[in-house]
Amino acid sequence: MNLSKRMIIDLRSDTVTKPTKGMLEAMMQANVGDDVFREDPTVKVLEKRIASMFGKEEALFFPSGTMANQTALKLHTSPGDQIICDKYAHIYNYESGGASFNSGVSCKLIDGNRGMFKAKQVEEVINPSDYWYAQASLVEIENTTNKGGGACWDFNELKKIRLVCDNNNLGFHLDGARLWNAIVAKNETTQQYGSLFDTISVCLSKGLGCPVGSILVGDSEIMKNAIRIRKIFGGNMRQSGYLAAAGLYALDNNIERLDQDHKKAKEIGEELTRLSIINTVEPIETNIVIFELNKDINEKEFVQNLADKNIHIISMGGGKLRMVTHLDYTNAMHEKLLNILKTLKF
Ligand SMILES: *Cc1c(COP(=O)(O)O)cnc(C)c1O
């Protein structure tokens, strides 16, 4: 049997990766303890290391990015408050309504471009202080933007938004599930993000290939209740050093290589652009490729046609299809995909 025929190419998300041998070995060797008693040495090392990467006083390990973000929203707000974010924001669209469920807040949505907006737009949506308005207490942004197709923010615009936050007494949270991708793509540093935001969540299980884990960073004052909120959300873990060890391994081995994922995504985009059945391919800055088919092409059939060739992609709704490159998307898979796209008959 031809092995390449059975090769399954899964581009639905960068979360489909499995730990490599090296990562599993690092996990096996982890020194662990009960983290509820704050006695897991490996978790402590990971938290210290991430905090210092961002120049922040504290970091806390979470089982998911959603929980890290939801904790941040809770830390920054009181019930009845308003969060200012983009209409594409993950915290608004893909966290099961958690902002209202957990924190009792509403979201004021900005009509941005690919998930990004301008400082001026923030100023425009801040409610007056009259008592009948909901009071804004937090601005939340995402870098890279997920629904926005892996787009990277202009750091100068973020600085301007920080000023708006300072002038209006608003917190500033960064959902950095794919911040590593932005930093590599734009040659930026964790320190510069740490100096701009009050809290940042970063993910270890997307681009970095860990099985589990996100971290929330911030200075001691804002982070004071983070561990209590994590407990309320049911996020306490015990010998989580096994997971933290995977995170430490990923920080050492899997950040710089993200540029390979970005290069592959661009090459996929170029091939898609050549296909007559495709209407638009959104600009590709990192590892996410979002495209739309021509109106006369049946989306379900197109996705199924690829699935029959062992290529898995997902629909984002609204006619948008998505491919995401990642650690387990090999050169051989890439070559095969490009060849299939070249000869795609539909
Ligand atoms: C995936 C993702 C999250 C949530 O992470 P989970 O670990 O799946 O809960 C948050 N924000 C963005 C932008 C994401 O892409």
The ligand as a Gaussian input file, in Angstrom:
#p B3LYP/6-31G(d) Opt

LIG

0 1
 C       -8.161000      28.970000      21.199000
 C       -8.332000      30.366000      21.643000
 C       -8.709000      30.651000      22.957000
 C       -9.144000      29.602000      23.979000
 O       -8.272000      28.610000      24.208000
 P       -8.778000      27.181000      24.751000
 O       -7.526000      26.620000      25.323000
 O       -9.292000      26.447000      23.566000
 O       -9.820000      27.415000      25.773000
 C       -8.791000      31.977000      23.324000
 N       -8.529000      32.955000      22.439000
 C       -8.177000      32.715000      21.166000
 C       -7.877000      33.853000      20.258000
 C       -8.077000      31.412000      20.720000
 O       -7.734000      31.192000      19.448000

